Amino acid sequence: MKMKEVKELTPAELDLKVQDLRKEHFSLRQQAKTGTLENTARIRQVRKDIARCLTEKTIRSAAKV
């Protein structure tokens, strides 16, 4: 997910996206622990996507003040 895509999301969609990404991150960590994870790079991608979404939320909240 690119930052351009994140900026196009509404605040509600952004919250939902963060929630979904956190669930996926948890699932990927569990798969890594049990040894069933096939794409280990996906963990890093999800972490970065979460950070992008949270950064955009922070920018939006700072712009409102």
PDB file with SEQRES, HELIX, SHEET and CRYST1 records, atoms N, CA, C and O in Angstrom:
SEQRES   1 A   65  MET LYS MET LYS GLU VAL LYS GLU LEU THR PRO ALA GLU          
SEQRES   2 A   65  LEU ASP LEU LYS VAL GLN ASP LEU ARG LYS GLU HIS PHE          
SEQRES   3 A   65  SER LEU ARG GLN GLN ALA LYS THR GLY THR LEU GLU ASN          
SEQRES   4 A   65  THR ALA ARG ILE ARG GLN VAL ARG LYS ASP ILE ALA ARG          
SEQRES   5 A   65  CYS LEU THR GLU LYS THR ILE ARG SER ALA ALA LYS VAL          
HELIX    1 AA1 MET A    3  LYS A    7  1                                   5    
HELIX    2 AA2 PRO A   11  THR A   34  1                                  24    
HELIX    3 AA3 ALA A   41  LYS A   64  1                                  24    
CRYST1    1.000    1.000    1.000  90.00  90.00  90.00 P 1           1          
ATOM      1  N   MET A   1       0.843  -1.164   0.000  1.00  0.00           N  
ATOM      2  CA  MET A   1       0.000   0.000   0.000  1.00  0.00           C  
ATOM      3  C   MET A   1       0.898   1.240   0.000  1.00  0.00           C  
ATOM      4  O   MET A   1       1.788   1.384   0.839  1.00  0.00           O  
ATOM      5  N   LYS A   2       0.646   2.107  -0.941  1.00  0.00           N  
ATOM      6  CA  LYS A   2       1.420   3.331  -1.073  1.00  0.00           C  
ATOM      7  C   LYS A   2       0.779   4.439  -0.243  1.00  0.00           C  
ATOM      8  O   LYS A   2      -0.405   4.374   0.088  1.00  0.00           O  
ATOM      9  N   MET A   3       1.571   5.450   0.087  1.00  0.00           N  
ATOM     10  CA  MET A   3       1.071   6.563   0.871  1.00  0.00           C  
ATOM     11  C   MET A   3      -0.040   7.304   0.113  1.00  0.00           C  
ATOM     12  O   MET A   3      -0.957   7.851   0.726  1.00  0.00           O  
ATOM     13  N   LYS A   4       0.048   7.316  -1.201  1.00  0.00           N  
ATOM     14  CA  LYS A   4      -0.984   7.951  -2.014  1.00  0.00           C  
ATOM     15  C   LYS A   4      -2.335   7.274  -1.792  1.00  0.00           C  
ATOM     16  O   LYS A   4      -3.363   7.945  -1.707  1.00  0.00           O  
ATOM     17  N   GLU A   5      -2.332   5.964  -1.701  1.00  0.00           N  
ATOM     18  CA  GLU A   5      -3.553   5.206  -1.459  1.00  0.00           C  
ATOM     19  C   GLU A   5      -4.093   5.482  -0.061  1.00  0.00           C  
ATOM     20  O   GLU A   5      -5.306   5.554   0.135  1.00  0.00           O  
ATOM     21  N   VAL A   6      -3.211   5.634   0.895  1.00  0.00           N  
ATOM     22  CA  VAL A   6      -3.616   5.893   2.279  1.00  0.00           C  
ATOM     23  C   VAL A   6      -4.276   7.262   2.374  1.00  0.00           C  
ATOM     24  O   VAL A   6      -5.272   7.418   3.081  1.00  0.00           O  
ATOM     25  N   LYS A   7      -3.743   8.250   1.676  1.00  0.00           N  
ATOM     26  CA  LYS A   7      -4.282   9.601   1.725  1.00  0.00           C  
ATOM     27  C   LYS A   7      -5.682   9.692   1.145  1.00  0.00           C  
ATOM     28  O   LYS A   7      -6.436  10.600   1.495  1.00  0.00           O  
ATOM     29  N   GLU A   8      -6.044   8.768   0.267  1.00  0.00           N  
ATOM     30  CA  GLU A   8      -7.354   8.775  -0.361  1.00  0.00           C  
ATOM     31  C   GLU A   8      -8.440   8.176   0.539  1.00  0.00           C  
ATOM     32  O   GLU A   8      -9.626   8.334   0.247  1.00  0.00           O  
ATOM     33  N   LEU A   9      -8.067   7.502   1.609  1.00  0.00           N  
ATOM     34  CA  LEU A   9      -9.029   6.867   2.498  1.00  0.00           C  
ATOM     35  C   LEU A   9      -9.717   7.890   3.386  1.00  0.00           C  
ATOM     36  O   LEU A   9      -9.123   8.893   3.783  1.00  0.00           O  
ATOM     37  N   THR A  10     -10.987   7.616   3.690  1.00  0.00           N  
ATOM     38  CA  THR A  10     -11.708   8.456   4.642  1.00  0.00           C  
ATOM     39  C   THR A  10     -11.241   8.085   6.048  1.00  0.00           C  
ATOM     40  O   THR A  10     -10.623   7.037   6.236  1.00  0.00           O  
ATOM     41  N   PRO A  11     -11.528   8.934   7.039  1.00  0.00           N  
ATOM     42  CA  PRO A  11     -11.116   8.592   8.420  1.00  0.00           C  
ATOM     43  C   PRO A  11     -11.667   7.253   8.910  1.00  0.00           C  
ATOM     44  O   PRO A  11     -10.967   6.504   9.593  1.00  0.00           O  
ATOM     45  N   ALA A  12     -12.920   6.952   8.562  1.00  0.00           N  
ATOM     46  CA  ALA A  12     -13.506   5.672   8.985  1.00  0.00           C  
ATOM     47  C   ALA A  12     -12.802   4.500   8.296  1.00  0.00           C  
ATOM     48  O   ALA A  12     -12.523   3.481   8.926  1.00  0.00           O  
ATOM     49  N   GLU A  13     -12.519   4.651   7.010  1.00  0.00           N  
ATOM     50  CA  GLU A  13     -11.819   3.601   6.281  1.00  0.00           C  
ATOM     51  C   GLU A  13     -10.401   3.415   6.813  1.00  0.00           C  
ATOM     52  O   GLU A  13      -9.877   2.302   6.855  1.00  0.00           O  
ATOM     53  N   LEU A  14      -9.795   4.523   7.217  1.00  0.00           N  
ATOM     54  CA  LEU A  14      -8.437   4.473   7.755  1.00  0.00           C  
ATOM     55  C   LEU A  14      -8.409   3.687   9.068  1.00  0.00           C  
ATOM     56  O   LEU A  14      -7.517   2.866   9.286  1.00  0.00           O  
ATOM     57  N   ASP A  15      -9.379   3.939   9.932  1.00  0.00           N  
ATOM     58  CA  ASP A  15      -9.471   3.193  11.192  1.00  0.00           C  
ATOM     59  C   ASP A  15      -9.683   1.702  10.934  1.00  0.00           C  
ATOM     60  O   ASP A  15      -9.071   0.852  11.580  1.00  0.00           O  
ATOM     61  N   LEU A  16     -10.556   1.407   9.985  1.00  0.00           N  
ATOM     62  CA  LEU A  16     -10.841   0.012   9.651  1.00  0.00           C  
ATOM     63  C   LEU A  16      -9.609  -0.671   9.066  1.00  0.00           C  
ATOM     64  O   LEU A  16      -9.343  -1.837   9.356  1.00  0.00           O  
ATOM     65  N   LYS A  17      -8.860   0.054   8.244  1.00  0.00           N  
ATOM     66  CA  LYS A  17      -7.646  -0.493   7.626  1.00  0.00           C  
ATOM     67  C   LYS A  17      -6.593  -0.819   8.688  1.00  0.00           C  
ATOM     68  O   LYS A  17      -5.945  -1.864   8.627  1.00  0.00           O  
ATOM     69  N   VAL A  18      -6.427   0.084   9.660  1.00  0.00           N  
ATOM     70  CA  VAL A  18      -5.463  -0.161  10.734  1.00  0.00           C  
ATOM     71  C   VAL A  18      -5.869  -1.406  11.527  1.00  0.00           C  
ATOM     72  O   VAL A  18      -5.031  -2.240  11.869  1.00  0.00           O  
ATOM     73  N   GLN A  19      -7.149  -1.513  11.808  1.00  0.00           N  
ATOM     74  CA  GLN A  19      -7.649  -2.662  12.562  1.00  0.00           C  
ATOM     75  C   GLN A  19      -7.392  -3.965  11.791  1.00  0.00           C  
ATOM     76  O   GLN A  19      -6.935  -4.950  12.371  1.00  0.00           O  
ATOM     77  N   ASP A  20      -7.682  -3.968  10.500  1.00  0.00           N  
ATOM     78  CA  ASP A  20      -7.459  -5.164   9.673  1.00  0.00           C  
ATOM     79  C   ASP A  20      -5.978  -5.519   9.575  1.00  0.00           C  
ATOM     80  O   ASP A  20      -5.606  -6.691   9.641  1.00  0.00           O  
ATOM     81  N   LEU A  21      -5.138  -4.499   9.417  1.00  0.00           N  
ATOM     82  CA  LEU A  21      -3.701  -4.750   9.322  1.00  0.00           C  
ATOM     83  C   LEU A  21      -3.138  -5.305  10.622  1.00  0.00           C  
ATOM     84  O   LEU A  21      -2.256  -6.163  10.601  1.00  0.00           O  
ATOM     85  N   ARG A  22      -3.640  -4.825  11.746  1.00  0.00           N  
ATOM     86  CA  ARG A  22      -3.175  -5.354  13.031  1.00  0.00           C  
ATOM     87  C   ARG A  22      -3.568  -6.813  13.208  1.00  0.00           C  
ATOM     88  O   ARG A  22      -2.796  -7.609  13.742  1.00  0.00           O  
ATOM     89  N   LYS A  23      -4.773  -7.164  12.758  1.00  0.00           N  
ATOM     90  CA  LYS A  23      -5.203  -8.563  12.826  1.00  0.00           C  
ATOM     91  C   LYS A  23      -4.319  -9.438  11.932  1.00  0.00           C  
ATOM     92  O   LYS A  23      -3.913 -10.535  12.314  1.00  0.00           O  
ATOM     93  N   GLU A  24      -4.034  -8.922  10.734  1.00  0.00           N  
ATOM     94  CA  GLU A  24      -3.176  -9.671   9.819  1.00  0.00           C  
ATOM     95  C   GLU A  24      -1.768  -9.830  10.394  1.00  0.00           C  
ATOM     96  O   GLU A  24      -1.165 -10.896  10.273  1.00  0.00           O  
ATOM     97  N   HIS A  25      -1.246  -8.779  11.017  1.00  0.00           N  
ATOM     98  CA  HIS A  25       0.084  -8.832  11.620  1.00  0.00           C  
ATOM     99  C   HIS A  25       0.124  -9.885  12.728  1.00  0.00           C  
ATOM    100  O   HIS A  25       1.084 -10.648  12.835  1.00  0.00           O  
ATOM    101  N   PHE A  26      -0.913  -9.919  13.537  1.00  0.00           N  
ATOM    102  CA  PHE A  26      -0.988 -10.917  14.602  1.00  0.00           C  
ATOM    103  C   PHE A  26      -0.992 -12.323  14.013  1.00  0.00           C  
ATOM    104  O   PHE A  26      -0.289 -13.211  14.495  1.00  0.00           O  
ATOM    105  N   SER A  27      -1.784 -12.516  12.973  1.00  0.00           N  
ATOM    106  CA  SER A  27      -1.864 -13.824  12.326  1.00  0.00           C  
ATOM    107  C   SER A  27      -0.516 -14.232  11.731  1.00  0.00           C  
ATOM    108  O   SER A  27      -0.100 -15.384  11.851  1.00  0.00           O  
ATOM    109  N   LEU A  28       0.146 -13.295  11.104  1.00  0.00           N  
ATOM    110  CA  LEU A  28       1.449 -13.597  10.509  1.00  0.00           C  
ATOM    111  C   LEU A  28       2.484 -13.945  11.577  1.00  0.00           C  
ATOM    112  O   LEU A  28       3.311 -14.834  11.376  1.00  0.00           O  
ATOM    113  N   ARG A  29       2.438 -13.245  12.708  1.00  0.00           N  
ATOM    114  CA  ARG A  29       3.376 -13.569  13.798  1.00  0.00           C  
ATOM    115  C   ARG A  29       3.123 -14.966  14.323  1.00  0.00           C  
ATOM    116  O   ARG A  29       4.066 -15.697  14.630  1.00  0.00           O  
ATOM    117  N   GLN A  30       1.850 -15.346  14.431  1.00  0.00           N  
ATOM    118  CA  GLN A  30       1.523 -16.691  14.903  1.00  0.00           C  
ATOM    119  C   GLN A  30       2.024 -17.746  13.919  1.00  0.00           C  
ATOM    120  O   GLN A  30       2.548 -18.785  14.322  1.00  0.00           O  
ATOM    121  N   GLN A  31       1.858 -17.467  12.623  1.00  0.00           N  
ATOM    122  CA  GLN A  31       2.342 -18.397  11.608  1.00  0.00           C  
ATOM    123  C   GLN A  31       3.864 -18.518  11.664  1.00  0.00           C  
ATOM    124  O   GLN A  31       4.413 -19.603  11.469  1.00  0.00           O  
ATOM    125  N   ALA A  32       4.534 -17.416  11.929  1.00  0.00           N  
ATOM    126  CA  ALA A  32       5.994 -17.445  12.018  1.00  0.00           C  
ATOM    127  C   ALA A  32       6.441 -18.291  13.206  1.00  0.00           C  
ATOM    128  O   ALA A  32       7.424 -19.026  13.118  1.00  0.00           O  
ATOM    129  N   LYS A  33       5.722 -18.184  14.303  1.00  0.00           N  
ATOM    130  CA  LYS A  33       6.075 -18.968  15.501  1.00  0.00           C  
ATOM    131  C   LYS A  33       5.879 -20.459  15.279  1.00  0.00           C  
ATOM    132  O   LYS A  33       6.668 -21.276  15.754  1.00  0.00           O  
ATOM    133  N   THR A  34       4.811 -20.811  14.548  1.00  0.00           N  
ATOM    134  CA  THR A  34       4.531 -22.229  14.335  1.00  0.00           C  
ATOM    135  C   THR A  34       5.278 -22.803  13.137  1.00  0.00           C  
ATOM    136  O   THR A  34       5.269 -24.015  12.917  1.00  0.00           O  
ATOM    137  N   GLY A  35       5.923 -21.933  12.364  1.00  0.00           N  
ATOM    138  CA  GLY A  35       6.703 -22.406  11.235  1.00  0.00           C  
ATOM    139  C   GLY A  35       5.903 -22.612   9.967  1.00  0.00           C  
ATOM    140  O   GLY A  35       6.385 -23.268   9.042  1.00  0.00           O  
ATOM    141  N   THR A  36       4.695 -22.074   9.893  1.00  0.00           N  
ATOM    142  CA  THR A  36       3.862 -22.255   8.705  1.00  0.00           C  
ATOM    143  C   THR A  36       3.842 -21.030   7.795  1.00  0.00           C  
ATOM    144  O   THR A  36       3.129 -21.014   6.792  1.00  0.00           O  
ATOM    145  N   LEU A  37       4.614 -20.015   8.138  1.00  0.00           N  
ATOM    146  CA  LEU A  37       4.642 -18.788   7.342  1.00  0.00           C  
ATOM    147  C   LEU A  37       5.471 -19.008   6.079  1.00  0.00           C  
ATOM    148  O   LEU A  37       6.623 -19.435   6.152  1.00  0.00           O  
ATOM    149  N   GLU A  38       4.879 -18.712   4.922  1.00  0.00           N  
ATOM    150  CA  GLU A  38       5.579 -18.914   3.653  1.00  0.00           C  
ATOM    151  C   GLU A  38       6.308 -17.657   3.206  1.00  0.00           C  
ATOM    152  O   GLU A  38       7.437 -17.741   2.722  1.00  0.00           O  
ATOM    153  N   ASN A  39       5.686 -16.496   3.359  1.00  0.00           N  
ATOM    154  CA  ASN A  39       6.286 -15.245   2.897  1.00  0.00           C  
ATOM    155  C   ASN A  39       6.677 -14.397   4.106  1.00  0.00           C  
ATOM    156  O   ASN A  39       5.854 -13.654   4.642  1.00  0.00           O  
ATOM    157  N   THR A  40       7.905 -14.509   4.522  1.00  0.00           N  
ATOM    158  CA  THR A  40       8.348 -13.802   5.725  1.00  0.00           C  
ATOM    159  C   THR A  40       8.418 -12.295   5.506  1.00  0.00           C  
ATOM    160  O   THR A  40       8.331 -11.537   6.471  1.00  0.00           O  
ATOM    161  N   ALA A  41       8.570 -11.848   4.284  1.00  0.00           N  
ATOM    162  CA  ALA A  41       8.649 -10.416   3.992  1.00  0.00           C  
ATOM    163  C   ALA A  41       7.304  -9.724   4.227  1.00  0.00           C  
ATOM    164  O   ALA A  41       7.256  -8.507   4.407  1.00  0.00           O  
ATOM    165  N   ARG A  42       6.235 -10.481   4.226  1.00  0.00           N  
ATOM    166  CA  ARG A  42       4.901  -9.901   4.415  1.00  0.00           C  
ATOM    167  C   ARG A  42       4.766  -9.253   5.796  1.00  0.00           C  
ATOM    168  O   ARG A  42       4.050  -8.261   5.938  1.00  0.00           O  
ATOM    169  N   ILE A  43       5.431  -9.790   6.803  1.00  0.00           N  
ATOM    170  CA  ILE A  43       5.376  -9.205   8.152  1.00  0.00           C  
ATOM    171  C   ILE A  43       5.891  -7.771   8.113  1.00  0.00           C  
ATOM    172  O   ILE A  43       5.276  -6.867   8.678  1.00  0.00           O  
ATOM    173  N   ARG A  44       6.999  -7.576   7.458  1.00  0.00           N  
ATOM    174  CA  ARG A  44       7.583  -6.237   7.366  1.00  0.00           C  
ATOM    175  C   ARG A  44       6.675  -5.293   6.571  1.00  0.00           C  
ATOM    176  O   ARG A  44       6.521  -4.129   6.939  1.00  0.00           O  
ATOM    177  N   GLN A  45       6.081  -5.783   5.496  1.00  0.00           N  
ATOM    178  CA  GLN A  45       5.187  -4.966   4.689  1.00  0.00           C  
ATOM    179  C   GLN A  45       3.977  -4.507   5.493  1.00  0.00           C  
ATOM    180  O   GLN A  45       3.568  -3.349   5.402  1.00  0.00           O  
ATOM    181  N   VAL A  46       3.412  -5.409   6.272  1.00  0.00           N  
ATOM    182  CA  VAL A  46       2.242  -5.078   7.078  1.00  0.00           C  
ATOM    183  C   VAL A  46       2.605  -4.053   8.150  1.00  0.00           C  
ATOM    184  O   VAL A  46       1.846  -3.116   8.398  1.00  0.00           O  
ATOM    185  N   ARG A  47       3.762  -4.230   8.785  1.00  0.00           N  
ATOM    186  CA  ARG A  47       4.205  -3.261   9.794  1.00  0.00           C  
ATOM    187  C   ARG A  47       4.336  -1.870   9.193  1.00  0.00           C  
ATOM    188  O   ARG A  47       3.929  -0.886   9.810  1.00  0.00           O  
ATOM    189  N   LYS A  48       4.894  -1.786   8.009  1.00  0.00           N  
ATOM    190  CA  LYS A  48       5.067  -0.497   7.350  1.00  0.00           C  
ATOM    191  C   LYS A  48       3.725   0.103   6.944  1.00  0.00           C  
ATOM    192  O   LYS A  48       3.541   1.318   7.021  1.00  0.00           O  
ATOM    193  N   ASP A  49       2.788  -0.738   6.511  1.00  0.00           N  
ATOM    194  CA  ASP A  49       1.459  -0.244   6.162  1.00  0.00           C  
ATOM    195  C   ASP A  49       0.741   0.313   7.390  1.00  0.00           C  
ATOM    196  O   ASP A  49       0.056   1.333   7.305  1.00  0.00           O  
ATOM    197  N   ILE A  50       0.900  -0.359   8.528  1.00  0.00           N  
ATOM    198  CA  ILE A  50       0.311   0.143   9.768  1.00  0.00           C  
ATOM    199  C   ILE A  50       0.906   1.504  10.100  1.00  0.00           C  
ATOM    200  O   ILE A  50       0.181   2.428  10.469  1.00  0.00           O  
ATOM    201  N   ALA A  51       2.208   1.628   9.971  1.00  0.00           N  
ATOM    202  CA  ALA A  51       2.880   2.892  10.265  1.00  0.00           C  
ATOM    203  C   ALA A  51       2.413   3.998   9.322  1.00  0.00           C  
ATOM    204  O   ALA A  51       2.222   5.136   9.752  1.00  0.00           O  
ATOM    205  N   ARG A  52       2.231   3.679   8.055  1.00  0.00           N  
ATOM    206  CA  ARG A  52       1.753   4.671   7.095  1.00  0.00           C  
ATOM    207  C   ARG A  52       0.362   5.176   7.477  1.00  0.00           C  
ATOM    208  O   ARG A  52       0.094   6.377   7.436  1.00  0.00           O  
ATOM    209  N   CYS A  53      -0.509   4.255   7.846  1.00  0.00           N  
ATOM    210  CA  CYS A  53      -1.873   4.632   8.221  1.00  0.00           C  
ATOM    211  C   CYS A  53      -1.874   5.478   9.488  1.00  0.00           C  
ATOM    212  O   CYS A  53      -2.578   6.485   9.561  1.00  0.00           O  
ATOM    213  N   LEU A  54      -1.103   5.081  10.471  1.00  0.00           N  
ATOM    214  CA  LEU A  54      -1.056   5.845  11.718  1.00  0.00           C  
ATOM    215  C   LEU A  54      -0.426   7.221  11.504  1.00  0.00           C  
ATOM    216  O   LEU A  54      -0.827   8.193  12.143  1.00  0.00           O  
ATOM    217  N   THR A  55       0.546   7.306  10.619  1.00  0.00           N  
ATOM    218  CA  THR A  55       1.164   8.591  10.299  1.00  0.00           C  
ATOM    219  C   THR A  55       0.137   9.519   9.667  1.00  0.00           C  
ATOM    220  O   THR A  55       0.066  10.699  10.010  1.00  0.00           O  
ATOM    221  N   GLU A  56      -0.652   8.992   8.753  1.00  0.00           N  
ATOM    222  CA  GLU A  56      -1.677   9.815   8.103  1.00  0.00           C  
ATOM    223  C   GLU A  56      -2.725  10.271   9.114  1.00  0.00           C  
ATOM    224  O   GLU A  56      -3.198  11.405   9.042  1.00  0.00           O  
ATOM    225  N   LYS A  57      -3.092   9.405  10.052  1.00  0.00           N  
ATOM    226  CA  LYS A  57      -4.050   9.796  11.080  1.00  0.00           C  
ATOM    227  C   LYS A  57      -3.489  10.940  11.925  1.00  0.00           C  
ATOM    228  O   LYS A  57      -4.213  11.875  12.270  1.00  0.00           O  
ATOM    229  N   THR A  58      -2.208  10.864  12.255  1.00  0.00           N  
ATOM    230  CA  THR A  58      -1.565  11.911  13.046  1.00  0.00           C  
ATOM    231  C   THR A  58      -1.510  13.224  12.272  1.00  0.00           C  
ATOM    232  O   THR A  58      -1.767  14.288  12.835  1.00  0.00           O  
ATOM    233  N   ILE A  59      -1.182  13.156  11.004  1.00  0.00           N  
ATOM    234  CA  ILE A  59      -1.121  14.365  10.172  1.00  0.00           C  
ATOM    235  C   ILE A  59      -2.497  15.025  10.092  1.00  0.00           C  
ATOM    236  O   ILE A  59      -2.614  16.246  10.187  1.00  0.00           O  
ATOM    237  N   ARG A  60      -3.526  14.215   9.918  1.00  0.00           N  
ATOM    238  CA  ARG A  60      -4.881  14.762   9.827  1.00  0.00           C  
ATOM    239  C   ARG A  60      -5.326  15.396  11.142  1.00  0.00           C  
ATOM    240  O   ARG A  60      -5.958  16.453  11.143  1.00  0.00           O  
ATOM    241  N   SER A  61      -4.999  14.759  12.243  1.00  0.00           N  
ATOM    242  CA  SER A  61      -5.417  15.309  13.537  1.00  0.00           C  
ATOM    243  C   SER A  61      -4.649  16.591  13.854  1.00  0.00           C  
ATOM    244  O   SER A  61      -5.201  17.494  14.482  1.00  0.00           O  
ATOM    245  N   ALA A  62      -3.394  16.687  13.435  1.00  0.00           N  
ATOM    246  CA  ALA A  62      -2.606  17.901  13.651  1.00  0.00           C  
ATOM    247  C   ALA A  62      -3.113  19.037  12.764  1.00  0.00           C  
ATOM    248  O   ALA A  62      -3.050  20.203  13.155  1.00  0.00           O  
ATOM    249  N   ALA A  63      -3.606  18.712  11.597  1.00  0.00           N  
ATOM    250  CA  ALA A  63      -4.112  19.730  10.674  1.00  0.00           C  
ATOM    251  C   ALA A  63      -5.417  20.341  11.184  1.00  0.00           C  
ATOM    252  O   ALA A  63      -5.718  21.498  10.888  1.00  0.00           O  
ATOM    253  N   LYS A  64      -6.186  19.575  11.945  1.00  0.00           N  
ATOM    254  CA  LYS A  64      -7.457  20.067  12.467  1.00  0.00           C  
ATOM    255  C   LYS A  64      -7.262  21.067  13.594  1.00  0.00           C  
ATOM    256  O   LYS A  64      -8.094  21.953  13.791  1.00  0.00           O  
ATOM    257  N   VAL A  65      -6.169  20.932  14.333  1.00  0.00           N  
ATOM    258  CA  VAL A  65      -5.934  21.796  15.502  1.00  0.00           C  
ATOM    259  C   VAL A  65      -5.397  23.128  15.117  1.00  0.00           C  
ATOM    260  O   VAL A  65      -5.147  23.966  15.983  1.00  0.00           O  
TER     261      VAL A  65                                                      
END                                                                             
